[in-house]
Amino acid sequence: MKFTPSTRVYVLGAILCVALTICSRNWGDRGGPSFLASLVVAGIAYLLAIREFLSTPGFPRRVVVIGLVLAALWHLQFLRMQSGPDDDIHRYVWDGHVQRLGYNPYIVVPSDPGLSGLHTPETRTLNNPDVPSPYPAGAQLFFRAVTAIHESIFAFKIAFVVCDFAIVLLLLNVLRRSGQGEHWVLAYAWHPLLATNVAGSGHVDIVGVLLLLVSVAALVRRWRAVAALAFGLAVSVKFLPIVLLPLYWKRVRMRDSTLAAIVVGLLYVPFLNHRRIPIGSLGTYVQRFRFNDPVFATLERVAAPQVVAGLAVLVGFLTAIWMRRKSAEASLDAFAWPMAASLFCAPVVYPWYLLWLLPFTRSTSTVPIIIWTLSIIPTYYVWHLRTVGRPWLVPGWILLLEYGSVAIAAAVIALRRIRRSAALQCSADQAQ
């Protein structure tokens, strides 16, 4: 019996659904053997699905519909799971809570004994309570908006899943207008990191991803004011997309850029402290926080952390300049590589940071990035190690597996391109 591409995609979707459902059942032991095994199986199934998408130009619409229904099913499984005792989402609730009480989240320290009466059951276990908030103003105002509707972790998770759903709808629209196969929306919706980090633990990154995709879609349509404004708002959620600025150079008008800068500046007005722009614990983050950072750790031996962090931003900028010159104007791949390059050199690379890359990977040239979004999954093992009293440190064998996989994928693609170029040159020589 010969399976059609559609049948194979159905089978892979079913495997993903079963594996991620099992993963959700082991949510309490995040990073444990059962959790990791099921998530790895999901990652392999996802990678095989990407292979089908790359080799098949089009699928019937029912494949896309059924695929999205499956994605909704496993998202619901994670949505009902309790967040970890110190997940970032507890900080989101705290930041929104104290803003509504008239406090500045960039100044107040959650562990301050004088503020103990402000805590709720959902904020008492927030992580890093000895430092104020590091999140930019756009994220802070989002926290306040959600807590104004309902002050709970579940409310945030619902808000993040709504953003995820909006990204799916926007991607479908982008794919239709660009003439690409609608099945590529499954390359986003099926990614295991979405289920664990959006519906599961809940991370504000997905809000920034939505805003960035709005900006890119508007840029393709030449809605330049919308593109500039949405880009500014994305940066105000997390600073990572700032490295994409070269991709906007001369594609948006100066007045549009000025408008975006003014709007972002106004977002900070409620948090000004003695007329100074607040940064909260951002400096502490660069100075002290480390996770999954082999490149940063190596460079930090010879330079100050602030210098190495600046270098990470510079690498992203240079990559964006390169992509601007080499890629087509409507290429979404160009938006993935600068952020990936910057993250590669960052002091902290958590799995949810790679959510920023997911809407922009749908070609052979971005396969190394796709591999990275999957090879980072074993870093969850650190969460398990912490529960048994081990240090908060990614083991060397996991680093080798994670970044070695990316290096091998990049080498294979480069070798194939060299061989293809040599074959074309040989054919041209023979024709002459």
Buried (B, 14 or more C-beta within 10 A) or exposed (E): EEEEBBEBBBBBBEBBBBBBBBBBEBBEEBBBEEBBBBBBBBBBBBBBBBEBBBEBEEBEEEBBEBBBEBBBEBBBBBBEBEBBEBBBBBBBBBBBBBBEEEBBBBEBBBEEEEBEEBBEEBBEBBEBBEBBBBBBBBBBBBBBEBBEEEBBBBBBBBBBBEBBBBBBEBBBEBBEEEEBBBBBBBBBBBBBBBBBBBBBBBBBBBBBBBBBBBBBBBBBEEBBBBBBBBBBBBBBBBBBBBBBBBBBEEBBEEEBBEBBEEBBEEBBEEBEEEEEEBBBBBBBBBBEBBBBBBBBEEBBEEEEBEEBBEBBBBBBBBBBBBBBEEBEEEBBBBBBBBBBBBBBBBBBBBBBBBBBBBBBBBBEBBBBBBBBBBBBBBBBBBBBBBEEEEEEBBBEEBBEBBBEBBEEBBEEBEEEEEEEEEEEEEEEEEEE
